[in-house]
């Protein structure tokens, strides 16, 4: 689907021979006299100002009519405007009585296929059947068939009456024709076989095609501004030049969503992008020019992510951005917009920028290889920057803070480790992710060498073919084939894929030896006399080790940074001597013997603490069974004073307040923050940990 602006008459009627067809599922032509009167008023303004007039959007499917071989436009939406244009043209032709053959001849060519051998297709516009009778009779001047109450006849009469009046006032018919040819639309062209006209038609509301977010934002910023022409030239055109490709708004719309996510530091649904933009614009009290300038600055940054080869950044950054494009990881863009903006404002240097981009690239490549579900990524990257630098002191340790925040992530967002990565590289069906497969194949072969294989004209080749011939089935079962055919150990790259196909291994090896430049990938293929499952497994191990080195975390300080001075929340620290200070506070983490552990709920802390301590001193826990509450019990656990006990010691009514540590040993949890702090105090004392080696971090109270 592509959109562009053009003059409606020139595109839809000026071609010498063509057909304009309204599909049967469209409603009747129902513009009334008021609709047409407004359009004629606009047309009069065009005559006076000599400027274009924008009508709105037209959605159409371009094809070829199989009956007579003429180009055919199927009008999905916009038939009201296009039909009205033809009525205006016919009215002008009939009103032109001053002998202007140019005007009448031009209009005739706009409305009629003069050379068509078929009477059915003589008239270019083909309305739905109920309207076609009136429309055809009108153009043929067959008054006997005209219904004066039809909208087609009524609107034609109105247009002719007004044109007659204009001509009497001295406006030439050529001026009116010229004005009609200045009526512009946004034409949205659908591709036959790719876009479903019925589905798109059903998604269109009563006011016409739902414009894209970039269309809406452009109109919001330009239409009502008195300086719109300059703003368009100075800002909007450069934005389009940076982002638009192939007359498509896809990249523009993608950018605006990433831009507004970056502004809000939270996920914004596609359907809410425009309204969120308008709300943000108003809240920030920006002028149209200020908003456009900001958009232009960030569009230039985003263009570097989308089209890295065209950017001016260093080769390492361009390579990493290209890698992320190849594996379709644009979810990182809101975060990158922040980081690149800091670089452009001289808040970080090129070395820091390069390290940050490399860290995120390695993280996302590892996730993609391990096939970690990506549903959490957009939310993670939406808030990554804001959470990392919520405390401004972290700006002084820019890369370190970004690194630490990444490595403290848990669950889906944690960084896959080397064992996970290698297992996925060896066993996953990597070929099924084409972008990822291309990337790792080229990364294996090119490594860090200056002379690199280009991905153009190269294809992924299965050494054991996807469809096995009889010769291949001699040594490989169908089950083995299904398990290993798409895995790393069986894949290579070549420019001769069509030739290799499912040939025998001997033939494939000969082609690789003679023509392939992929030396590293193929070195343990060309030395074999046959290709077996054992060979695939061994090769997968070798190639996986290369990629582990390529995507390792140690270089560039990509390994986890553990700096206790870097925190991501403004916190108060509460020690064991201040039990009451936890009441009503929101827990962030606890720190035990210099290590910080994120945690949300006070009830989870006793169990986590005792499990950590038990790892270092497993013999002590058993001796602590029977540890009882000291001090005032208040109203918590009145009938059971055990802090560490066995299951038999727990009253049935109080099982909710205990959690199993291991074996048949339980620890008291739950209840108030004060109670959990008391439990913690006794556990810490029992393990003989100095009191200052443990504290809780809670969020600072908001004023």
C-alpha positions as CSV (number, residue, x, y, z in Angstrom):
1,X,0.0,0.0,0.0
2,X,1.5,3.4,-1.1
3,X,0.3,6.9,-0.6
4,X,1.1,10.1,-2.7
5,X,-0.4,13.5,-3.4
6,X,-1.5,14.2,-7.0
7,X,-4.0,16.1,-9.1
8,X,-7.1,13.9,-9.3
9,X,-8.1,14.8,-12.8
10,X,-4.6,14.2,-14.2
11,X,-4.3,10.7,-12.6
12,X,-7.7,9.3,-13.0
13,X,-9.1,11.0,-16.2
14,X,-6.3,12.4,-18.3
15,X,-4.9,9.0,-19.5
16,X,-6.1,8.6,-23.0
17,X,-7.8,5.2,-22.5
18,X,-8.7,3.9,-19.0
19,X,-11.6,2.7,-16.8
20,X,-12.6,4.1,-13.4
21,X,-14.8,1.5,-11.7
22,X,-16.9,1.8,-8.5
23,X,-17.2,-1.7,-6.9
24,X,-20.6,-3.1,-6.1
25,X,-20.2,-3.0,-2.4
26,X,-20.0,0.8,-2.4
27,X,-23.0,2.9,-1.5
28,X,-24.8,5.0,-4.0
29,X,-23.6,8.4,-5.1
30,X,-25.2,10.5,-2.4
31,X,-23.5,13.9,-2.3
32,X,-26.2,16.5,-2.0
33,X,-26.3,20.1,-3.4
34,X,-24.7,21.5,-0.2
35,X,-21.7,19.2,-0.7
36,X,-21.3,20.2,-4.3
37,X,-21.9,23.9,-3.6
38,X,-19.0,23.9,-1.1
39,X,-16.7,22.3,-3.7
40,X,-17.7,24.8,-6.3
41,X,-17.0,27.6,-3.8
42,X,-13.5,26.1,-3.3
43,X,-13.1,25.9,-7.1
44,X,-13.9,29.6,-7.4
45,X,-11.2,30.3,-4.8
46,X,-8.7,28.3,-6.8
47,X,-9.5,30.5,-9.9
48,X,-8.8,33.6,-7.9
49,X,-5.7,32.5,-5.9
50,X,-4.2,30.2,-8.6
51,X,-3.4,27.7,-5.8
52,X,-4.1,24.0,-5.4
53,X,-7.1,22.7,-3.4
54,X,-6.9,19.5,-1.3
55,X,-10.0,17.3,-1.5
56,X,-9.0,14.5,0.8
57,X,-8.1,10.9,0.2
58,X,-8.9,8.4,-2.5
59,X,-8.1,4.7,-2.1
60,X,-7.8,2.7,-5.3
61,X,-6.6,-0.6,-6.7
62,X,-4.9,-0.4,-10.0
63,X,-5.1,-3.3,-12.4
64,X,-5.8,-4.1,-16.1
65,X,-9.3,-4.8,-17.4
66,X,-9.1,-8.3,-18.9
67,X,-12.0,-7.7,-21.3
68,X,-10.3,-5.0,-23.4
69,X,-6.8,-4.7,-21.9
70,X,-7.2,-1.1,-20.6
71,X,-5.8,0.2,-17.3
72,X,-8.5,0.0,-14.6
73,X,-8.8,1.8,-11.3
74,X,-11.1,0.2,-8.7
75,X,-12.1,3.0,-6.4
76,X,-12.3,1.6,-2.8
77,X,-13.0,5.0,-1.3
78,X,-13.4,8.5,-2.8
79,X,-16.1,7.8,-5.3
80,X,-18.2,10.7,-4.1
81,X,-15.5,13.2,-5.0
82,X,-14.4,11.6,-8.2
83,X,-18.0,11.3,-9.5
84,X,-18.6,14.9,-8.6
85,X,-15.5,15.9,-10.6
86,X,-16.9,14.1,-13.7
87,X,-20.3,15.9,-13.2
88,X,-18.5,19.2,-13.1
89,X,-16.5,18.4,-16.2
90,X,-19.7,17.4,-18.1
91,X,-21.5,20.5,-16.8
92,X,-18.6,22.7,-18.0
93,X,-18.5,21.1,-21.4
94,X,-22.3,21.6,-21.8
95,X,-22.0,25.2,-20.6
96,X,-19.1,26.1,-23.0
97,X,-20.9,27.7,-26.0
98,X,-18.2,30.1,-26.9
99,X,-16.7,27.8,-29.5
100,X,-13.7,26.8,-27.2
101,X,-12.9,23.5,-29.0
102,X,-9.9,23.0,-26.7
103,X,-11.9,22.9,-23.6
104,X,-14.7,20.7,-25.0
105,X,-12.2,18.4,-26.7
106,X,-10.1,18.0,-23.5
107,X,-13.2,17.2,-21.4
108,X,-14.4,14.7,-24.0
109,X,-11.0,12.9,-23.7
110,X,-11.3,13.0,-19.9
111,X,-14.7,11.4,-19.8
112,X,-14.8,9.1,-22.8
113,X,-12.6,6.3,-24.1
114,X,-13.0,7.5,-27.7
115,X,-11.0,4.6,-29.2
116,X,-12.7,1.8,-27.2
117,X,-14.1,-1.0,-29.4
118,X,-16.6,-1.8,-26.7
119,X,-19.7,0.3,-26.0
120,X,-19.7,-1.0,-22.4
121,X,-16.4,0.8,-21.8
122,X,-16.8,3.9,-23.8
123,X,-17.5,6.0,-20.7
124,X,-14.5,5.9,-18.4
125,X,-16.4,6.1,-15.1
126,X,-18.4,3.0,-14.2
127,X,-20.6,3.8,-11.2
128,X,-22.6,1.0,-9.5
129,X,-25.6,-0.2,-11.5
130,X,-28.3,2.0,-9.9
131,X,-26.3,5.2,-10.6
132,X,-24.8,4.1,-13.9
133,X,-28.1,4.4,-15.8
134,X,-28.4,8.1,-14.8
135,X,-24.7,8.8,-15.4
136,X,-24.7,7.2,-18.8
137,X,-27.9,9.0,-19.9
138,X,-26.5,12.3,-18.7
139,X,-23.3,12.0,-20.8
140,X,-25.3,10.8,-23.8
141,X,-27.8,13.6,-23.4
142,X,-30.6,11.0,-23.3
143,X,-33.1,13.1,-21.5
144,X,-35.8,10.4,-21.7
145,X,-34.0,8.3,-19.1
146,X,-33.0,11.1,-16.7
147,X,-34.5,11.2,-13.2
148,X,-34.5,14.8,-12.1
149,X,-34.6,13.7,-8.4
150,X,-31.4,11.7,-8.6
151,X,-28.3,13.2,-7.0
152,X,-26.4,12.8,-10.2
153,X,-28.8,14.9,-12.2
154,X,-29.4,17.4,-9.4
155,X,-25.7,18.0,-8.9
156,X,-25.0,18.2,-12.6
157,X,-27.8,20.9,-13.0
158,X,-26.3,22.9,-10.0
159,X,-22.8,22.8,-11.5
160,X,-24.0,23.9,-14.9
161,X,-26.1,26.7,-13.5
162,X,-23.1,28.0,-11.6
163,X,-20.7,27.7,-14.5
164,X,-23.2,29.5,-16.8
165,X,-23.1,32.3,-14.2
166,X,-19.3,32.4,-14.1
167,X,-19.1,32.5,-17.9
168,X,-21.5,35.4,-18.0
169,X,-19.2,37.2,-15.4
170,X,-16.3,36.9,-17.8
171,X,-14.5,33.8,-16.3
172,X,-13.3,31.8,-19.3
173,X,-14.1,28.1,-19.6
174,X,-10.4,27.3,-19.8
175,X,-9.9,29.0,-16.4
176,X,-12.6,26.8,-14.9
177,X,-11.0,23.7,-16.5
178,X,-7.6,24.7,-15.2
179,X,-9.1,25.1,-11.7
180,X,-10.7,21.6,-11.8
181,X,-7.3,20.2,-12.8
182,X,-5.8,21.7,-9.6
183,X,-8.0,19.6,-7.3
184,X,-5.6,17.4,-5.3
185,X,-6.0,14.2,-3.4
186,X,-3.9,11.9,-1.3
187,X,-4.0,8.8,-3.4
188,X,-3.6,5.5,-1.5
189,X,-2.7,2.8,-4.0
190,X,-3.3,-0.8,-3.1
191,X,-1.4,-3.8,-4.5
192,X,-3.4,-6.5,-6.2
193,X,-2.9,-9.8,-4.5
194,X,-1.3,-8.2,-1.4
195,X,-4.0,-5.8,-0.1
196,X,-7.6,-6.9,0.5
197,X,-9.8,-4.1,-0.8
198,X,-12.8,-5.3,1.2
199,X,-11.0,-5.3,4.5
200,X,-9.6,-1.9,3.8
201,X,-13.0,-0.6,2.8
202,X,-14.5,-1.8,6.0
203,X,-11.9,0.0,8.0
204,X,-12.7,3.4,6.4
205,X,-15.0,5.6,8.4
206,X,-17.7,7.9,7.1
207,X,-15.3,10.8,6.6
208,X,-13.0,8.9,4.3
209,X,-9.7,7.0,4.7
210,X,-8.3,7.0,8.2
211,X,-5.1,8.9,7.6
212,X,-1.8,7.6,9.0
213,X,-0.2,9.1,12.1
214,X,2.3,11.0,10.1
215,X,-0.4,12.4,7.9
216,X,-2.4,13.5,10.9
217,X,0.6,15.0,12.7
218,X,1.6,16.9,9.5
219,X,-1.8,18.3,9.1
220,X,-2.0,19.3,12.8
221,X,1.3,21.2,12.6
222,X,0.9,22.7,9.2
223,X,-2.7,23.2,8.1
224,X,-3.6,25.9,10.6
225,X,-0.3,27.7,10.6
226,X,-0.1,31.0,8.7
227,X,3.5,30.2,7.9
228,X,2.8,26.8,6.6
229,X,4.7,27.0,3.4
230,X,8.0,27.9,5.1
231,X,7.5,25.3,7.8
232,X,6.8,22.7,5.2
233,X,10.0,23.6,3.2
234,X,12.3,24.1,6.3
235,X,11.1,21.2,8.4
236,X,8.6,18.7,7.0
237,X,10.3,18.2,3.6
238,X,13.7,17.4,5.3
239,X,11.9,15.0,7.7
240,X,10.4,13.2,4.7
241,X,13.7,13.2,2.9
242,X,15.4,11.5,5.8
243,X,12.7,8.9,6.4
244,X,10.5,8.2,3.4
245,X,11.4,5.5,0.9
246,X,9.5,4.3,-2.2
247,X,6.7,6.8,-1.7
248,X,5.8,5.0,1.5
249,X,4.9,6.5,4.9
250,X,5.8,3.3,6.7
251,X,9.1,4.6,8.1
252,X,7.5,7.9,8.9
253,X,4.8,6.3,11.0
254,X,7.3,4.0,12.7
255,X,9.4,7.0,13.6
256,X,6.5,8.9,15.1
257,X,5.6,6.0,17.3
258,X,9.2,5.6,18.5
259,X,9.4,9.4,19.0
260,X,6.3,9.6,21.2
261,X,7.3,6.5,23.2
262,X,10.7,8.2,23.8
263,X,8.9,11.4,24.9
264,X,6.6,9.6,27.3
265,X,9.1,6.9,28.5
266,X,6.2,4.4,28.2
267,X,4.6,2.2,25.6
268,X,2.1,4.0,23.4
269,X,-0.3,1.9,21.2
270,X,-0.3,2.6,17.5
271,X,-3.9,3.8,17.6
272,X,-3.0,6.3,20.3
273,X,0.1,7.9,18.8
274,X,-1.6,10.9,17.2
275,X,-3.7,11.8,20.3
276,X,-0.8,11.3,22.6
277,X,1.3,13.6,20.3
278,X,-1.3,16.3,20.4
279,X,-1.7,16.1,24.2
280,X,2.1,16.2,24.6
281,X,2.4,19.2,22.3
282,X,-0.2,21.1,24.2
283,X,1.2,20.2,27.7
284,X,4.7,21.4,26.6
285,X,3.1,24.6,25.2
286,X,5.2,24.4,22.0
287,X,4.8,26.5,18.9
288,X,4.4,24.6,15.7
289,X,7.9,25.5,14.7
290,X,9.4,24.4,18.0
291,X,7.6,21.0,17.7
292,X,8.8,20.6,14.0
293,X,12.4,21.5,15.0
294,X,12.4,18.8,17.7
295,X,10.8,16.3,15.4
296,X,13.4,17.1,12.6
297,X,16.3,16.6,15.1
298,X,15.1,13.2,16.3
299,X,14.0,12.2,12.7
300,X,17.7,12.6,11.7
301,X,18.8,10.4,14.5
302,X,16.1,7.8,13.7
303,X,17.2,7.8,10.1
304,X,20.6,6.7,11.2
305,X,19.0,3.6,12.9
306,X,16.9,2.8,9.9
307,X,19.5,3.5,7.2
308,X,22.8,3.2,9.0
309,X,24.9,3.1,5.8
310,X,23.8,6.6,5.1
311,X,24.8,8.0,8.5
312,X,28.0,9.7,9.5
313,X,28.7,7.6,12.6
314,X,31.8,5.4,12.9
315,X,31.9,2.0,11.3
316,X,31.4,0.0,14.5
317,X,28.2,1.9,15.2
318,X,26.9,1.5,11.7
319,X,27.7,-2.2,11.7
320,X,25.8,-2.8,14.9
321,X,22.8,-0.7,13.8
322,X,22.7,-2.7,10.5
323,X,22.8,-5.9,12.6
324,X,19.8,-4.8,14.6
325,X,17.9,-4.0,11.4
326,X,18.7,-7.4,10.0
327,X,17.1,-9.1,13.0
328,X,14.3,-6.6,13.1
329,X,14.9,-5.2,16.6
330,X,13.5,-1.7,16.2
331,X,12.1,-1.9,19.8
332,X,15.4,-0.4,20.9
333,X,14.9,2.9,19.0
334,X,13.2,4.9,21.8
335,X,16.2,4.2,24.0
336,X,18.6,5.0,21.2
337,X,16.9,8.3,20.5
338,X,17.8,9.4,24.1
339,X,21.4,8.1,23.9
340,X,22.2,9.5,20.4
341,X,20.7,12.8,21.5
342,X,23.1,12.9,24.4
343,X,26.0,12.3,22.1
344,X,24.9,15.0,19.7
345,X,24.6,17.4,22.6
346,X,28.2,16.5,23.7
347,X,27.0,14.9,27.0
348,X,28.9,11.7,26.1
349,X,31.8,11.0,23.9
350,X,32.1,8.7,20.8
351,X,33.7,5.9,22.8
352,X,30.8,5.8,25.3
353,X,28.2,5.9,22.5
354,X,30.0,3.0,20.7
355,X,30.1,0.9,23.9
356,X,26.4,1.5,24.6
357,X,25.3,0.5,21.1
358,X,27.6,-2.6,21.2
359,X,26.2,-3.6,24.6
360,X,22.6,-3.4,23.4
361,X,23.4,-5.1,20.1
362,X,25.0,-8.1,21.8
363,X,22.1,-8.3,24.2
364,X,19.5,-8.3,21.4
365,X,21.4,-10.7,19.3
366,X,21.7,-13.1,22.2
367,X,18.0,-12.8,23.0
368,X,17.1,-13.4,19.3
369,X,19.3,-16.5,19.1
370,X,17.8,-17.9,22.3
371,X,14.3,-17.1,20.9
372,X,13.3,-15.2,24.1
373,X,9.7,-13.9,23.6
374,X,9.9,-10.3,22.6
375,X,6.6,-9.1,24.1
376,X,8.3,-7.4,27.0
377,X,11.0,-5.6,25.0
378,X,9.0,-2.6,23.9
379,X,8.1,-1.8,27.5
380,X,11.7,-2.4,28.7
381,X,13.3,-0.1,26.1
382,X,10.5,2.5,26.6
383,X,11.5,3.1,30.2
384,X,15.2,1.9,30.1
385,X,16.7,5.4,29.8
386,X,14.4,7.1,32.3
387,X,14.8,4.5,34.9
388,X,18.6,4.4,34.5
389,X,19.0,8.1,34.9
390,X,16.2,8.8,37.3
391,X,18.9,9.7,39.7
392,X,21.0,12.4,37.9
393,X,24.2,11.4,39.6
394,X,24.2,8.3,37.3
395,X,25.0,10.6,34.4
396,X,28.6,10.8,35.7
397,X,28.8,7.0,35.2
398,X,26.9,6.9,32.0
399,X,27.9,3.6,30.4
400,X,28.3,1.9,33.8
401,X,24.7,2.8,34.8
402,X,23.3,1.6,31.5
403,X,25.2,-1.6,31.9
404,X,24.2,-2.2,35.5
405,X,20.5,-1.6,34.8
406,X,20.6,-4.2,32.0
407,X,22.3,-6.8,34.1
408,X,20.0,-6.5,37.1
409,X,17.0,-7.4,34.9
410,X,15.3,-10.7,35.7
411,X,12.9,-13.1,34.0
412,X,12.4,-12.4,30.3
413,X,14.6,-9.3,30.1
414,X,17.7,-10.8,31.7
415,X,20.8,-11.2,29.5
416,X,21.1,-14.8,28.2
417,X,24.2,-16.5,29.5
418,X,26.8,-18.4,27.5
419,X,25.3,-21.8,28.3
420,X,21.9,-20.7,27.0
421,X,23.5,-19.1,24.0
422,X,25.6,-22.1,23.0
423,X,22.7,-24.5,23.5
424,X,20.5,-22.4,21.2
425,X,23.2,-22.0,18.6
426,X,23.7,-25.7,18.4
427,X,20.1,-27.0,18.6
428,X,17.8,-24.2,17.3
429,X,16.4,-24.2,13.8
430,X,18.1,-20.9,13.0
431,X,17.2,-21.0,9.3
432,X,13.6,-20.3,10.1
433,X,14.7,-16.8,11.1
434,X,16.1,-15.5,7.8
435,X,17.4,-12.2,9.1
436,X,19.2,-13.8,12.1
437,X,20.5,-16.6,9.9
438,X,22.0,-14.1,7.4
439,X,23.6,-12.2,10.3
440,X,25.3,-15.1,12.1
441,X,26.5,-16.7,8.8
442,X,28.2,-13.4,7.8
443,X,29.5,-12.8,11.3
444,X,31.2,-16.2,11.4
445,X,32.8,-15.7,8.0
446,X,33.7,-12.0,8.3
447,X,34.6,-11.8,11.9
448,X,36.7,-8.6,12.4
449,X,38.5,-8.8,9.1
450,X,38.6,-5.7,6.9
451,X,37.8,-7.6,3.7
452,X,34.2,-8.8,4.2
453,X,31.8,-10.9,2.2
454,X,28.8,-8.8,1.1
455,X,25.3,-10.2,1.9
456,X,24.1,-9.2,-1.6
457,X,23.7,-12.1,-4.0
458,X,24.5,-14.6,-1.2
459,X,22.0,-17.1,-0.1
460,X,21.7,-19.6,2.8
461,X,22.6,-23.1,1.6
462,X,21.6,-26.4,3.3
463,X,24.4,-28.8,3.0
464,X,22.1,-31.7,3.8
465,X,19.2,-30.6,1.5
466,X,15.8,-29.6,2.6
467,X,14.4,-32.4,0.4
468,X,16.4,-35.6,0.5
469,X,17.1,-37.7,-2.5
470,X,17.6,-41.4,-2.4
471,X,21.3,-41.1,-2.0
472,X,20.9,-38.9,1.1
473,X,18.5,-41.3,2.7
474,X,21.1,-44.1,2.8
475,X,22.8,-42.6,5.9
476,X,20.2,-40.2,7.3
477,X,16.7,-41.0,8.7
478,X,13.7,-38.7,8.2
479,X,13.7,-38.0,12.0
480,X,17.3,-36.9,11.9
481,X,16.7,-34.8,8.8
482,X,13.8,-33.0,10.5
483,X,15.9,-32.4,13.6
484,X,19.1,-31.1,12.0
485,X,18.3,-29.7,8.5
486,X,17.7,-26.1,9.6
487,X,20.4,-26.0,12.4
488,X,23.7,-24.1,12.4
489,X,25.8,-27.2,11.7
490,X,24.1,-27.8,8.4
491,X,24.1,-24.2,7.0
492,X,26.5,-22.2,4.9
493,X,26.3,-19.3,2.4
494,X,26.9,-19.3,-1.3
495,X,26.1,-17.5,-4.4
496,X,25.2,-20.8,-6.1
497,X,22.1,-21.9,-4.2
498,X,20.0,-22.5,-7.3
499,X,22.8,-24.7,-8.7
500,X,23.4,-26.7,-5.5
501,X,19.7,-27.4,-4.7
502,X,19.4,-31.1,-3.5
503,X,22.4,-32.4,-5.4
504,X,24.6,-35.2,-3.9
505,X,27.1,-34.2,-1.3
506,X,30.0,-34.8,-3.7
507,X,28.5,-32.4,-6.2
508,X,27.8,-29.8,-3.5
509,X,31.3,-30.1,-2.2
510,X,32.8,-29.6,-5.6
511,X,30.8,-26.4,-6.1
512,X,31.9,-25.1,-2.7
513,X,35.5,-25.9,-3.3
514,X,35.5,-24.2,-6.7
515,X,33.3,-21.2,-6.2
516,X,32.5,-20.3,-2.5
517,X,34.5,-17.6,-0.8
518,X,33.2,-18.7,2.7
519,X,36.4,-20.3,3.8
520,X,35.7,-20.4,7.6
521,X,32.2,-21.7,7.2
522,X,33.2,-24.4,4.7
523,X,36.6,-25.6,6.0
524,X,35.1,-28.7,7.8
525,X,32.8,-29.4,4.8
526,X,35.2,-29.6,1.9
527,X,37.5,-32.0,3.6
528,X,34.7,-34.6,4.1
529,X,33.9,-37.6,1.7
530,X,30.4,-37.8,3.1
531,X,28.1,-35.6,5.2
532,X,26.6,-37.3,8.3
533,X,24.7,-36.2,11.4
534,X,27.9,-36.6,13.4
535,X,29.5,-34.1,11.0
536,X,26.7,-31.7,11.5
537,X,27.0,-31.9,15.3
538,X,30.7,-31.4,15.3
539,X,30.5,-28.4,12.9
540,X,27.8,-26.9,15.0
541,X,30.1,-27.0,18.1
542,X,32.9,-25.3,16.1
543,X,30.7,-22.6,14.7
544,X,28.9,-22.0,18.0
545,X,32.3,-21.4,19.7
546,X,33.1,-18.8,17.0
547,X,29.9,-17.0,17.7
548,X,30.3,-17.2,21.5
549,X,33.6,-15.3,20.9
550,X,31.9,-12.9,18.5
551,X,29.0,-12.2,20.9
552,X,30.9,-12.4,24.2
553,X,30.4,-10.0,27.0
554,X,34.0,-9.5,28.1
555,X,35.3,-7.1,25.5
556,X,34.3,-3.4,25.6
557,X,33.5,-3.8,29.3
558,X,30.3,-5.6,28.3
559,X,30.6,-7.8,31.3
560,X,28.2,-7.0,34.2
561,X,29.3,-3.9,36.2
562,X,28.6,-4.2,39.9
563,X,29.0,-0.7,41.4
564,X,27.0,-0.3,44.6
565,X,27.2,3.5,44.2
566,X,24.9,3.2,41.1
567,X,21.3,3.1,42.2
568,X,18.1,3.5,40.2
569,X,15.7,4.8,42.8
570,X,16.0,7.5,45.4
571,X,16.1,5.4,48.6
572,X,16.3,5.5,52.3
573,X,18.4,2.9,54.0
574,X,16.9,1.2,57.1
575,X,18.9,-0.9,59.4
576,X,17.9,-3.5,61.9
577,X,17.9,-1.1,64.8
578,X,15.1,1.0,63.3
579,X,12.2,-1.6,63.0
580,X,9.4,1.0,62.9
581,X,10.8,2.9,60.0
582,X,9.6,0.3,57.5
583,X,5.9,0.9,58.2
584,X,4.1,2.3,55.1
585,X,7.2,2.3,53.0
586,X,7.7,0.8,49.5
587,X,10.5,-1.8,49.4
588,X,13.2,-1.7,46.6
589,X,15.9,-4.1,47.7
590,X,18.0,-5.4,50.6
591,X,21.7,-5.5,50.9
592,X,23.5,-8.4,52.7
593,X,27.2,-8.5,53.2
594,X,27.8,-6.0,50.4
595,X,25.5,-7.6,47.8
596,X,22.2,-6.0,46.7
597,X,19.1,-8.1,46.0
598,X,16.0,-6.5,44.4
599,X,12.8,-7.4,46.1
600,X,9.2,-6.0,46.1
601,X,7.6,-7.4,49.3
602,X,8.7,-7.4,52.9
603,X,7.3,-10.9,53.3
604,X,9.8,-12.3,50.8
605,X,12.9,-11.0,52.6
606,X,13.2,-13.5,55.5
607,X,13.1,-16.5,53.1
608,X,15.5,-15.0,50.6
609,X,18.0,-13.9,53.4
610,X,18.0,-17.3,55.0
611,X,18.4,-19.1,51.7
612,X,21.4,-16.9,50.8
613,X,23.0,-17.5,54.2
614,X,22.3,-21.3,54.0
615,X,24.3,-21.6,50.8
616,X,27.5,-20.5,52.7
617,X,26.8,-22.4,55.9
618,X,24.4,-25.3,55.2
619,X,25.1,-27.1,58.5
620,X,23.9,-24.2,60.7
621,X,20.3,-24.1,59.6
622,X,19.4,-27.5,61.1
623,X,20.8,-26.4,64.5
624,X,18.5,-23.3,64.4
625,X,15.3,-25.3,64.2
626,X,13.3,-24.2,67.3
627,X,14.5,-20.6,67.2
628,X,11.7,-18.7,68.9
629,X,10.4,-15.1,68.9
630,X,12.1,-12.8,71.4
631,X,10.5,-9.7,72.7
632,X,6.9,-8.6,72.4
633,X,4.8,-10.7,70.0
634,X,1.9,-8.2,69.8
635,X,-1.0,-9.7,67.9
636,X,1.0,-11.6,65.3
637,X,1.3,-15.3,65.7
638,X,-0.1,-15.5,69.3
639,X,-0.2,-19.3,69.3
640,X,3.1,-20.0,67.7
641,X,6.3,-18.3,68.5
642,X,8.7,-20.3,66.3
643,X,10.8,-18.3,63.7
644,X,12.6,-21.4,62.4
645,X,10.9,-24.8,62.8
646,X,9.6,-28.0,61.3
647,X,6.2,-28.4,59.7
648,X,4.8,-30.4,62.7
649,X,5.5,-27.4,64.9
650,X,3.2,-25.0,62.9
651,X,-0.4,-24.5,64.0
652,X,-2.7,-25.3,61.1
653,X,-4.3,-21.9,61.3
654,X,-0.9,-20.3,60.8
655,X,0.5,-22.2,57.9
656,X,0.1,-19.1,55.8
657,X,2.8,-17.3,57.8
658,X,5.6,-19.8,57.1
659,X,7.5,-20.7,54.0
660,X,9.7,-23.8,53.4
661,X,13.5,-23.2,53.2
662,X,14.5,-26.7,52.4
663,X,14.0,-30.3,53.6
664,X,11.5,-30.0,56.5
665,X,12.7,-26.6,57.7
666,X,10.4,-23.5,57.6
667,X,10.9,-19.8,58.4
668,X,8.3,-17.3,59.6
669,X,7.2,-14.8,56.9
670,X,4.2,-12.6,56.2
671,X,2.4,-10.1,58.3
672,X,3.5,-6.5,58.8
673,X,6.8,-4.9,57.7
674,X,7.6,-4.5,61.4
675,X,7.1,-8.2,62.1
676,X,9.3,-9.2,59.2
677,X,12.0,-6.8,60.3
678,X,11.9,-8.5,63.8
679,X,12.3,-11.9,62.2
680,X,15.2,-10.7,60.1
681,X,16.9,-9.2,63.1
682,X,16.9,-12.6,64.8
683,X,18.0,-14.5,61.7
684,X,21.0,-12.1,61.2
685,X,21.9,-12.5,64.9
686,X,21.6,-16.3,64.7
687,X,24.1,-16.3,61.8
688,X,26.4,-13.9,63.6
689,X,26.3,-11.3,60.8
690,X,27.3,-7.8,61.9
691,X,24.2,-5.6,62.0
692,X,25.7,-3.0,59.7
693,X,26.1,-5.8,57.0
694,X,22.4,-5.8,56.4
695,X,19.9,-3.1,55.5
696,X,16.8,-2.5,53.5
697,X,16.4,0.1,50.8
698,X,12.9,1.7,50.6
699,X,11.7,4.5,48.2
700,X,12.0,8.0,49.5
701,X,8.7,9.4,50.6
702,X,7.2,11.8,48.1
703,X,6.4,15.3,49.4
